[in-house]
Protein backbone atom coordinates (compact mmCIF):
# COMPACT_ATOMS: atom_id res chain seq x y z
CA UNK A 1 0.00 0.00 0.00
CA UNK A 2 1.23 3.49 -0.85
CA UNK A 3 2.42 5.71 1.98
CA UNK A 4 -0.19 8.11 3.34
CA UNK A 5 0.25 11.83 3.84
CA UNK A 6 0.31 12.94 7.46
CA UNK A 7 -3.20 14.43 7.28
CA UNK A 8 -4.55 11.21 5.79
CA UNK A 9 -2.88 9.18 8.56
CA UNK A 10 -4.34 11.56 11.18
CA UNK A 11 -7.83 11.15 9.73
CA UNK A 12 -7.51 7.35 9.68
CA UNK A 13 -6.35 7.38 13.32
CA UNK A 14 -9.37 9.48 14.32
CA UNK A 15 -11.61 6.98 12.56
CA UNK A 16 -9.97 4.01 14.29
CA UNK A 17 -10.25 5.72 17.67
CA UNK A 18 -13.94 6.38 17.08
CA UNK A 19 -14.61 2.73 16.26
CA UNK A 20 -12.51 1.66 19.26
CA UNK A 21 -14.76 3.81 21.48
CA UNK A 22 -17.71 1.73 20.31
CA UNK A 23 -19.07 3.89 17.51
CA UNK A 24 -20.44 1.71 14.73
CA UNK A 25 -21.90 4.38 12.46
CA UNK A 26 -19.33 7.02 11.52
CA UNK A 27 -19.15 9.51 8.63
CA UNK A 28 -15.81 10.79 7.34
CA UNK A 29 -16.01 14.17 5.57
CA UNK A 30 -13.09 14.85 3.25
CA UNK A 31 -13.03 17.30 0.31
CA UNK A 32 -12.55 16.34 -3.30
CA UNK A 33 -8.89 15.47 -3.85
CA UNK A 34 -8.17 14.53 -0.23
CA UNK A 35 -7.91 10.85 -1.07
CA UNK A 36 -10.99 9.19 0.44
CA UNK A 37 -10.21 5.96 -1.40
CA UNK A 38 -6.75 5.95 0.20
CA UNK A 39 -8.45 6.20 3.60
CA UNK A 40 -10.80 3.36 2.68
CA UNK A 41 -7.84 1.29 1.48
CA UNK A 42 -6.06 1.86 4.81
CA UNK A 43 -9.15 0.79 6.72
CA UNK A 44 -9.63 -2.30 4.55
CA UNK A 45 -5.95 -3.19 4.76
CA UNK A 46 -6.14 -3.11 8.58
CA UNK A 47 -9.22 -5.33 8.50
CA UNK A 48 -7.53 -7.80 6.15
CA UNK A 49 -4.50 -7.96 8.46
CA UNK A 50 -6.88 -9.34 11.12
CA UNK A 51 -8.45 -11.83 8.71
CA UNK A 52 -11.69 -9.87 8.37
CA UNK A 53 -13.90 -9.34 5.34
CA UNK A 54 -14.67 -5.87 3.93
CA UNK A 55 -17.45 -4.50 1.76
CA UNK A 56 -17.13 -1.23 -0.23
CA UNK A 57 -20.27 0.17 -1.85
CA UNK A 58 -20.61 2.81 -4.57
CA UNK A 59 -23.78 4.68 -5.64
CA UNK A 60 -23.34 4.31 -9.41
CA UNK A 61 -22.49 1.45 -11.74
CA UNK A 62 -19.95 3.64 -13.53
CA UNK A 63 -17.85 3.84 -10.32
CA UNK A 64 -17.32 0.08 -9.95
CA UNK A 65 -14.34 -0.34 -12.27
CA UNK A 66 -12.85 3.01 -11.19
CA UNK A 67 -12.91 1.87 -7.54
CA UNK A 68 -11.37 -1.52 -8.34
CA UNK A 69 -8.57 0.22 -10.26
CA UNK A 70 -7.87 2.56 -7.33
CA UNK A 71 -7.75 -0.40 -4.93
CA UNK A 72 -5.28 -2.13 -7.25
CA UNK A 73 -3.14 1.01 -7.18
CA UNK A 74 -3.14 0.64 -3.38
CA UNK A 75 -2.02 -3.02 -3.73
CA UNK A 76 -5.43 -4.37 -2.64
CA UNK A 77 -6.06 -6.94 -5.34
CA UNK A 78 -7.94 -9.79 -3.66
CA UNK A 79 -11.19 -8.16 -4.78
CA UNK A 80 -14.54 -9.45 -5.99
CA UNK A 81 -17.34 -7.41 -7.56
CA UNK A 82 -21.07 -7.51 -6.87
CA UNK A 83 -22.68 -5.92 -9.90
CA UNK A 84 -24.90 -7.75 -12.39
CA UNK A 85 -22.73 -10.24 -14.32
CA UNK A 86 -19.43 -8.47 -13.83
CA UNK A 87 -16.38 -10.43 -14.96
CA UNK A 88 -14.80 -10.11 -11.49
CA UNK A 89 -17.75 -11.63 -9.62
CA UNK A 90 -16.31 -13.88 -6.91
CA UNK A 91 -18.02 -14.07 -3.51
CA UNK A 92 -15.07 -15.90 -1.95
CA UNK A 93 -12.84 -12.82 -2.18
CA UNK A 94 -12.31 -11.11 1.19
CA UNK A 95 -12.91 -7.63 -0.28
CA UNK A 96 -16.12 -7.00 -2.21
CA UNK A 97 -16.91 -3.87 -4.25
CA UNK A 98 -20.64 -3.53 -4.82
CA UNK A 99 -23.06 -1.16 -6.49
CA UNK A 100 -26.00 -0.17 -4.30
CA UNK A 101 -28.37 -0.90 -7.20
CA UNK A 102 -27.28 -4.57 -7.26
CA UNK A 103 -26.78 -4.94 -3.52
CA UNK A 104 -30.35 -4.01 -2.63
CA UNK A 105 -31.67 -6.76 -4.93
CA UNK A 106 -29.56 -9.56 -3.44
CA UNK A 107 -28.79 -11.12 -0.09
CA UNK A 108 -26.23 -9.00 1.73
CA UNK A 109 -22.80 -10.65 1.85
CA UNK A 110 -21.09 -11.24 5.18
CA UNK A 111 -18.71 -8.44 6.14
CA UNK A 112 -16.81 -7.33 9.25
CA UNK A 113 -16.46 -3.72 8.09
CA UNK A 114 -18.44 -1.73 5.52
CA UNK A 115 -17.44 1.46 3.71
CA UNK A 116 -20.23 3.36 1.91
CA UNK A 117 -18.84 5.80 -0.65
CA UNK A 118 -20.66 9.07 -1.45
CA UNK A 119 -22.99 8.61 1.54
CA UNK A 120 -24.74 11.90 0.72
CA UNK A 121 -26.42 10.04 -2.15
CA UNK A 122 -29.11 8.51 0.01
CA UNK A 123 -31.03 5.33 -0.87
CA UNK A 124 -34.11 4.03 0.96
CA UNK A 125 -32.24 0.73 1.14
CA UNK A 126 -29.71 2.26 3.54
CA UNK A 127 -32.38 2.89 6.20
CA UNK A 128 -33.29 -0.79 6.48
CA UNK A 129 -29.65 -1.91 6.33
CA UNK A 130 -28.33 0.49 8.96
CA UNK A 131 -31.13 -0.36 11.37
CA UNK A 132 -30.93 -4.14 10.87
CA UNK A 133 -30.06 -5.76 14.26
CA UNK A 134 -27.91 -8.33 12.45
CA UNK A 135 -25.56 -5.48 11.43
CA UNK A 136 -25.66 -3.56 14.71
CA UNK A 137 -22.08 -4.46 15.71
CA UNK A 138 -20.56 -4.11 12.23
CA UNK A 139 -18.75 -0.76 11.69
CA UNK A 140 -20.35 1.03 8.73
CA UNK A 141 -18.30 4.03 7.60
CA UNK A 142 -19.76 6.65 5.29
CA UNK A 143 -17.46 8.71 3.05
CA UNK A 144 -18.34 11.98 1.35
CA UNK A 145 -17.06 15.45 0.56
CA UNK A 146 -20.58 16.74 1.29
CA UNK A 147 -22.28 14.64 4.01
CA UNK A 148 -25.00 17.24 4.56
CA UNK A 149 -28.02 15.19 3.51
CA UNK A 150 -31.04 15.96 5.64
CA UNK A 151 -31.52 13.34 8.36
CA UNK A 152 -28.13 11.67 7.94
CA UNK A 153 -27.45 12.22 11.64
CA UNK A 154 -30.43 9.97 12.47
CA UNK A 155 -28.47 6.97 11.22
CA UNK A 156 -24.84 7.94 11.89
CA UNK A 157 -23.65 8.94 15.33
CA UNK A 158 -20.40 10.78 14.62
CA UNK A 159 -18.91 13.06 11.97
CA UNK A 160 -15.13 13.21 11.52
CA UNK A 161 -13.87 16.10 9.41
CA UNK A 162 -10.63 14.98 7.81
CA UNK A 163 -9.85 18.39 6.33
CA UNK A 164 -11.45 21.38 4.66
CA UNK A 165 -11.35 22.66 1.10
CA UNK A 166 -9.60 25.85 2.19
CA UNK A 167 -6.94 23.90 4.10
CA UNK A 168 -6.19 21.69 1.07
CA UNK A 169 -5.91 24.75 -1.16
CA UNK A 170 -3.46 26.32 1.30
CA UNK A 171 -1.37 23.14 1.22
CA UNK A 172 -1.38 23.08 -2.57
CA UNK A 173 -3.33 19.80 -2.65
CA UNK A 174 -6.29 21.47 -4.34
CA UNK A 175 -6.29 24.17 -6.97
CA UNK A 176 -6.98 27.82 -6.28
CA UNK A 177 -10.00 29.20 -8.12
CA UNK A 178 -11.37 32.43 -9.59
CA UNK A 179 -15.06 33.09 -10.10
CA UNK A 180 -16.83 35.41 -12.53
CA UNK A 181 -20.59 36.00 -12.66
CA UNK A 182 -21.26 37.14 -16.24
CA UNK A 183 -24.99 36.31 -16.26
CA UNK A 184 -27.83 36.96 -13.83
CA UNK A 185 -30.81 34.83 -14.88
CA UNK A 186 -34.29 35.86 -13.83
CA UNK A 187 -35.58 32.90 -11.81
CA UNK A 188 -38.70 34.59 -10.51
CA UNK A 189 -41.67 32.25 -10.62
CA UNK A 190 -39.58 29.04 -10.56
CA UNK A 191 -40.96 26.77 -7.86
CA UNK A 192 -38.88 24.90 -5.30
CA UNK A 193 -39.38 21.13 -5.15
CA UNK A 194 -37.56 18.93 -2.60
CA UNK A 195 -35.21 21.76 -1.71
CA UNK A 196 -34.14 22.73 -5.24
CA UNK A 197 -35.53 24.45 -8.31
CA UNK A 198 -38.23 22.69 -10.33
CA UNK A 199 -36.20 21.27 -13.23
CA UNK A 200 -38.74 21.84 -16.00
CA UNK A 201 -39.44 25.44 -15.01
CA UNK A 202 -35.72 26.08 -14.49
CA UNK A 203 -34.87 24.75 -17.95
CA UNK A 204 -37.41 27.12 -19.48
CA UNK A 205 -35.66 30.07 -17.83
CA UNK A 206 -32.12 28.98 -18.74
CA UNK A 207 -32.55 27.55 -22.24
CA UNK A 208 -33.03 30.90 -23.97
CA UNK A 209 -31.10 32.25 -26.94
CA UNK A 210 -29.78 35.21 -24.97
CA UNK A 211 -28.42 33.20 -22.02
CA UNK A 212 -27.01 30.40 -24.18
CA UNK A 213 -25.27 32.92 -26.43
CA UNK A 214 -23.76 34.62 -23.37
CA UNK A 215 -22.37 31.28 -22.13
CA UNK A 216 -20.53 30.69 -25.41
CA UNK A 217 -19.38 34.31 -25.81
CA UNK A 218 -18.08 34.49 -22.23
CA UNK A 219 -16.18 31.24 -22.66
CA UNK A 220 -14.52 32.61 -25.79
CA UNK A 221 -13.47 35.81 -24.04
CA UNK A 222 -12.36 34.48 -20.63
CA UNK A 223 -11.67 30.75 -20.75
CA UNK A 224 -8.44 31.00 -22.77
CA UNK A 225 -9.21 27.65 -24.40
CA UNK A 226 -9.18 25.80 -21.06
CA UNK A 227 -10.58 22.27 -20.87
CA UNK A 228 -14.10 22.92 -19.60
CA UNK A 229 -17.02 21.04 -18.09
CA UNK A 230 -20.35 22.74 -18.73
CA UNK A 231 -23.23 21.85 -16.39
CA UNK A 232 -26.73 22.21 -17.83
CA UNK A 233 -30.26 21.90 -16.42
CA UNK A 234 -31.65 19.10 -18.60
CA UNK A 235 -30.88 17.20 -21.80
CA UNK A 236 -32.46 19.77 -24.11
CA UNK A 237 -30.50 22.59 -22.46
CA UNK A 238 -27.22 20.64 -22.67
CA UNK A 239 -27.85 19.80 -26.34
CA UNK A 240 -28.55 23.46 -27.14
CA UNK A 241 -25.33 24.52 -25.42
CA UNK A 242 -23.35 21.86 -27.30
CA UNK A 243 -24.77 23.00 -30.64
CA UNK A 244 -23.94 26.65 -29.93
CA UNK A 245 -20.37 25.79 -28.93
CA UNK A 246 -19.95 23.73 -32.10
CA UNK A 247 -21.44 26.54 -34.21
CA UNK A 248 -18.85 28.91 -32.71
CA UNK A 249 -16.04 26.56 -33.79
CA UNK A 250 -15.46 25.07 -30.33
CA UNK A 251 -15.31 21.23 -30.41
CA UNK A 252 -17.77 20.10 -27.76
CA UNK A 253 -18.89 16.73 -26.38
CA UNK A 254 -22.15 15.76 -24.73
CA UNK A 255 -22.96 13.32 -21.92
CA UNK A 256 -26.10 12.39 -19.99
CA UNK A 257 -27.43 9.48 -17.94
CA UNK A 258 -28.14 7.47 -21.09
CA UNK A 259 -24.60 7.75 -22.49
CA UNK A 260 -23.11 4.24 -22.66
CA UNK A 261 -19.86 3.27 -20.96
CA UNK A 262 -17.80 2.88 -24.14
CA UNK A 263 -18.94 6.31 -25.34
CA UNK A 264 -18.10 7.83 -21.93
CA UNK A 265 -14.57 6.47 -22.20
CA UNK A 266 -14.29 7.98 -25.68
CA UNK A 267 -15.53 11.38 -24.42
CA UNK A 268 -13.01 11.36 -21.58
CA UNK A 269 -10.20 10.46 -24.01
CA UNK A 270 -11.14 13.26 -26.41
CA UNK A 271 -11.39 15.72 -23.51
CA UNK A 272 -7.87 14.95 -22.30
CA UNK A 273 -6.40 14.80 -25.80
CA UNK A 274 -7.81 18.24 -26.61
CA UNK A 275 -10.19 16.99 -29.29
CA UNK A 276 -13.00 18.32 -27.10
CA UNK A 277 -12.49 21.71 -25.51
CA UNK A 278 -15.84 21.56 -23.72
CA UNK A 279 -18.11 18.73 -22.55
CA UNK A 280 -21.73 19.65 -21.82
CA UNK A 281 -23.40 17.28 -19.39
CA UNK A 282 -26.48 16.72 -17.27
CA UNK A 283 -25.87 15.31 -13.79
CA UNK A 284 -23.28 12.69 -14.81
CA UNK A 285 -19.99 14.43 -14.05
CA UNK A 286 -20.67 15.59 -10.49
CA UNK A 287 -19.13 12.78 -8.41
CA UNK A 288 -16.25 10.36 -8.80
CA UNK A 289 -14.74 12.32 -11.72
CA UNK A 290 -10.95 12.71 -11.78
CA UNK A 291 -10.65 14.56 -15.10
CA UNK A 292 -8.11 17.33 -15.67
CA UNK A 293 -10.62 20.20 -15.62
CA UNK A 294 -9.33 23.77 -15.95
CA UNK A 295 -12.67 25.61 -16.21
CA UNK A 296 -16.25 25.15 -14.97
CA UNK A 297 -19.15 26.72 -16.87
CA UNK A 298 -22.02 26.59 -14.40
CA UNK A 299 -25.31 27.00 -16.25
CA UNK A 300 -27.44 25.06 -13.80
CA UNK A 301 -28.78 27.23 -10.94
CA UNK A 302 -29.21 25.32 -7.69
CA UNK A 303 -30.20 25.84 -4.09
CA UNK A 304 -28.44 22.63 -3.05
CA UNK A 305 -25.12 23.14 -1.28
CA UNK A 306 -24.32 19.48 -1.95
CA UNK A 307 -24.82 19.65 -5.72
CA UNK A 308 -23.09 23.03 -5.94
CA UNK A 309 -20.03 21.88 -3.97
CA UNK A 310 -19.76 18.63 -5.92
CA UNK A 311 -19.89 20.52 -9.24
CA UNK A 312 -17.21 23.03 -8.27
CA UNK A 313 -15.11 20.21 -6.85
CA UNK A 314 -14.70 18.78 -10.36
CA UNK A 315 -12.42 21.70 -11.17
CA UNK A 316 -10.34 21.82 -7.99
CA UNK A 317 -8.01 18.90 -8.62
CA UNK A 318 -4.43 19.97 -9.24
CA UNK A 319 -2.57 19.18 -12.46
CA UNK A 320 0.72 20.02 -14.16
CA UNK A 321 0.73 23.60 -15.39
CA UNK A 322 -2.58 24.41 -13.73
CA UNK A 323 -2.41 27.68 -11.79
CA UNK A 324 -6.08 27.86 -10.91
CA UNK A 325 -9.58 26.82 -11.93
CA UNK A 326 -11.67 29.41 -13.72
CA UNK A 327 -15.36 29.30 -12.79
CA UNK A 328 -17.87 31.06 -15.05
CA UNK A 329 -21.06 31.16 -12.99
CA UNK A 330 -24.06 31.88 -15.21
CA UNK A 331 -26.44 30.70 -12.48
CA UNK A 332 -25.93 33.18 -9.61
CA UNK A 333 -25.28 30.17 -7.36
CA UNK A 334 -22.19 31.76 -5.76
CA UNK A 335 -24.12 34.92 -4.97
CA UNK A 336 -26.85 32.72 -3.48
CA UNK A 337 -24.77 30.16 -1.56
CA UNK A 338 -21.25 31.56 -1.16
CA UNK A 339 -17.82 30.15 -2.03
CA UNK A 340 -17.34 26.40 -1.60
CA UNK A 341 -14.60 27.10 0.94
CA UNK A 342 -17.09 28.90 3.19
CA UNK A 343 -19.87 26.35 2.70
CA UNK A 344 -17.50 23.50 3.52
CA UNK A 345 -16.31 25.17 6.74
CA UNK A 346 -19.85 25.97 7.91
CA UNK A 347 -20.87 22.30 8.29
CA UNK A 348 -19.53 20.82 11.52
CA UNK A 349 -22.28 18.33 12.40
CA UNK A 350 -24.57 15.86 10.68
CA UNK A 351 -28.14 16.92 9.95
CA UNK A 352 -30.45 15.20 12.42
CA UNK A 353 -33.62 15.78 10.43
CA UNK A 354 -34.76 18.63 12.66
CA UNK A 355 -35.22 22.13 11.20
CA UNK A 356 -31.95 24.04 10.89
CA UNK A 357 -31.08 27.64 10.14
CA UNK A 358 -30.25 28.64 6.56
CA UNK A 359 -26.66 29.20 5.44
CA UNK A 360 -26.88 32.96 6.00
CA UNK A 361 -27.49 32.33 9.70
CA UNK A 362 -24.58 29.91 10.09
CA UNK A 363 -21.82 32.32 9.17
CA UNK A 364 -21.45 31.73 5.40
CA UNK A 365 -20.45 35.09 3.95
CA UNK A 366 -21.67 35.75 0.43
CA UNK A 367 -19.21 37.11 -2.16
CA UNK A 368 -19.63 40.47 -3.86
CA UNK A 369 -19.54 41.11 -7.61
CA UNK A 370 -17.05 43.60 -8.98
CA UNK A 371 -19.13 46.18 -10.88
CA UNK A 372 -16.31 46.60 -13.40
CA UNK A 373 -15.41 43.02 -14.46
CA UNK A 374 -18.00 40.71 -12.78
CA UNK A 375 -15.29 39.02 -10.72
CA UNK A 376 -16.66 37.58 -7.46
CA UNK A 377 -14.54 38.73 -4.53
CA UNK A 378 -14.77 37.99 -0.80
CA UNK A 379 -17.09 40.32 1.13
CA UNK A 380 -15.56 43.51 2.53
CA UNK A 381 -12.80 43.39 -0.11
CA UNK A 382 -12.61 46.90 -1.56
CA UNK A 383 -10.06 46.34 -4.35
CA UNK A 384 -10.92 43.78 -7.02
CA UNK A 385 -8.12 41.16 -7.29
CA UNK A 386 -8.89 40.73 -10.99
CA UNK A 387 -9.08 44.24 -12.47
CA UNK A 388 -7.96 46.45 -9.58
CA UNK A 389 -11.23 48.40 -9.44
CA UNK A 390 -11.74 49.86 -5.96
CA UNK A 391 -15.09 50.38 -4.33
CA UNK A 392 -15.21 53.31 -1.94
CA UNK A 393 -16.44 52.19 1.46
CA UNK A 394 -18.94 54.38 3.28
CA UNK A 395 -19.27 53.21 6.84
CA UNK A 396 -22.50 54.18 8.50
CA UNK A 397 -23.22 53.87 12.20
CA UNK A 398 -26.77 53.79 13.50
CA UNK A 399 -27.86 57.20 14.76
CA UNK A 400 -29.20 57.10 18.32
CA UNK A 401 -29.70 60.36 20.14
CA UNK A 402 -27.21 60.82 22.97
CA UNK A 403 -25.21 57.64 22.18
CA UNK A 404 -22.32 56.62 19.93
CA UNK A 405 -22.45 53.07 18.53
CA UNK A 406 -19.20 51.32 17.59
CA UNK A 407 -19.25 49.00 14.59
CA UNK A 408 -17.43 45.72 15.27
CA UNK A 409 -15.55 43.78 12.56
CA UNK A 410 -15.00 40.76 14.77
CA UNK A 411 -15.50 37.51 12.88
CA UNK A 412 -17.56 34.71 14.36
CA UNK A 413 -15.35 31.97 15.80
CA UNK A 414 -15.46 28.75 13.74
CA UNK A 415 -17.36 25.91 15.41
CA UNK A 416 -14.41 23.93 16.75
CA UNK A 417 -16.53 21.59 18.88
CA UNK A 418 -17.92 21.72 22.39
CA UNK A 419 -15.90 23.63 24.98
CA UNK A 420 -14.82 20.38 26.64
CA UNK A 421 -13.73 18.89 23.29
CA UNK A 422 -11.71 22.01 22.48
CA UNK A 423 -10.05 22.11 25.91
CA UNK A 424 -9.26 18.38 25.87
CA UNK A 425 -7.83 18.70 22.35
CA UNK A 426 -5.65 21.64 23.41
CA UNK A 427 -4.36 19.69 26.40
CA UNK A 428 -3.42 16.74 24.16
CA UNK A 429 -1.75 19.05 21.62
CA UNK A 430 0.23 20.74 24.38
CA UNK A 431 1.38 17.40 25.77
CA UNK A 432 2.38 16.15 22.31
CA UNK A 433 4.49 19.27 21.70
CA UNK A 434 6.01 19.64 25.17
CA UNK A 435 4.30 22.94 25.98
CA UNK A 436 3.97 24.29 29.52
CA UNK A 437 1.00 23.30 31.65
CA UNK A 438 -0.85 26.60 31.20
CA UNK A 439 -0.61 26.67 27.38
CA UNK A 440 -3.94 24.87 26.82
CA UNK A 441 -5.82 27.17 29.20
CA UNK A 442 -4.38 30.28 27.53
CA UNK A 443 -5.31 29.02 24.06
CA UNK A 444 -8.79 28.18 25.33
CA UNK A 445 -9.13 31.75 26.57
CA UNK A 446 -8.08 33.05 23.12
CA UNK A 447 -10.89 31.02 21.59
CA UNK A 448 -13.70 31.71 24.06
CA UNK A 449 -12.61 34.85 25.97
CA UNK A 450 -13.01 32.97 29.28
CA UNK A 451 -10.86 30.58 31.28
CA UNK A 452 -11.76 26.85 31.19
CA UNK A 453 -13.41 26.83 34.61
CA UNK A 454 -15.24 23.65 35.62
CA UNK A 455 -13.90 21.70 32.63
CA UNK A 456 -12.17 18.35 33.10
CA UNK A 457 -8.41 18.35 32.45
CA UNK A 458 -8.64 15.22 30.35
CA UNK A 459 -6.58 15.04 27.13
CA UNK A 460 -8.25 13.85 23.91
CA UNK A 461 -7.16 13.86 20.24
CA UNK A 462 -7.78 17.33 18.71
CA UNK A 463 -10.11 17.53 15.74
CA UNK A 464 -8.86 18.51 12.28
CA UNK A 465 -10.66 21.88 12.58
CA UNK A 466 -8.99 22.57 15.93
CA UNK A 467 -5.57 21.67 14.51
CA UNK A 468 -6.18 24.05 11.61
CA UNK A 469 -7.19 26.84 14.03
CA UNK A 470 -4.06 26.29 16.16
CA UNK A 471 -1.86 26.46 13.06
CA UNK A 472 -3.42 29.72 11.89
CA UNK A 473 -3.04 31.27 15.34
CA UNK A 474 0.61 30.24 15.49
CA UNK A 475 1.24 31.70 12.02
CA UNK A 476 -0.27 35.02 13.10
CA UNK A 477 1.74 35.29 16.34
CA UNK A 478 4.97 34.15 14.66
CA UNK A 479 4.77 36.99 12.11
CA UNK A 480 3.69 39.55 14.69
CA UNK A 481 6.45 38.72 17.20
CA UNK A 482 9.10 38.73 14.47
CA UNK A 483 8.25 42.34 13.65
CA UNK A 484 8.16 43.34 17.29
CA UNK A 485 11.69 42.00 17.76
CA UNK A 486 12.83 44.07 14.79
CA UNK A 487 11.60 47.23 16.55
CA UNK A 488 9.43 48.44 13.72
CA UNK A 489 7.57 51.74 13.95
CA UNK A 490 4.22 51.32 15.64
CA UNK A 491 1.39 50.84 13.14
CA UNK A 492 -2.30 51.48 13.33
CA UNK A 493 -4.44 48.32 13.74
CA UNK A 494 -5.60 48.59 10.12
CA UNK A 495 -2.03 48.96 8.79
CA UNK A 496 -0.86 46.02 10.88
CA UNK A 497 -3.78 43.88 9.72
CA UNK A 498 -3.08 44.60 6.03
CA UNK A 499 0.65 43.90 6.39
CA UNK A 500 0.13 40.64 8.28
CA UNK A 501 -2.41 39.50 5.71
CA UNK A 502 0.01 40.08 2.83
CA UNK A 503 2.82 38.27 4.65
CA UNK A 504 0.56 35.34 5.53
CA UNK A 505 -0.24 34.95 1.84
CA UNK A 506 3.47 34.94 1.02
CA UNK A 507 4.16 32.48 3.83
CA UNK A 508 1.50 30.03 2.62
CA UNK A 509 1.28 30.16 -1.20
CA UNK A 510 -2.27 29.93 -2.46
CA UNK A 511 -3.83 30.82 0.88
CA UNK A 512 -7.32 32.26 0.91
CA UNK A 513 -6.55 34.26 4.05
CA UNK A 514 -8.04 37.75 3.81
CA UNK A 515 -7.67 40.94 5.82
CA UNK A 516 -10.89 39.97 7.52
CA UNK A 517 -9.43 36.62 8.60
CA UNK A 518 -6.31 38.25 10.04
CA UNK A 519 -8.43 40.75 11.90
CA UNK A 520 -10.38 37.86 13.40
CA UNK A 521 -7.18 36.07 14.48
CA UNK A 522 -5.88 39.27 16.04
CA UNK A 523 -8.97 39.70 18.22
Secondary structure, DSSP 8 states (H G I E B T S, - for coil): -----HHHHHHHHHHHHHHHTT--EEEEE--TTS-HHHHHHHHHHHHHHTT--EEEEESSTTHHHHHHHHHHHTT---EEEESTT-TT--TTSSEEEEEHHHHTTS-----SEEEESSTTS--HHHHHHHT-GGGTTSEEEEEES----TTGGGT--EEEE---HHHHHHTTSB-EEEEE-------TT--EETTEE-HHHHHHHHSSHHHHHHHHHHHHHHSTT--EEEE-SSHHHHHHHHHHHHHTT--EEEE-TT--HHHHHHHHHHHHHTS-SEEEESSSSSSS------EEEE------HHHHHHHHHTT-B--TT--EEEEEESS-HHHHH--HHHHHHH--S---SS----GGGGT----EE-TTT-BEE-TT--B-TTT--B---------BTTB---------------HHHHHHHHHHHHHHTT--TTHHHHHHHHHHSS--TT---------HHHHHHHHHHHHHHHHHHHHHHTT-----HHHHHHHHHHHHHHHSTT----HHHHHHHH-
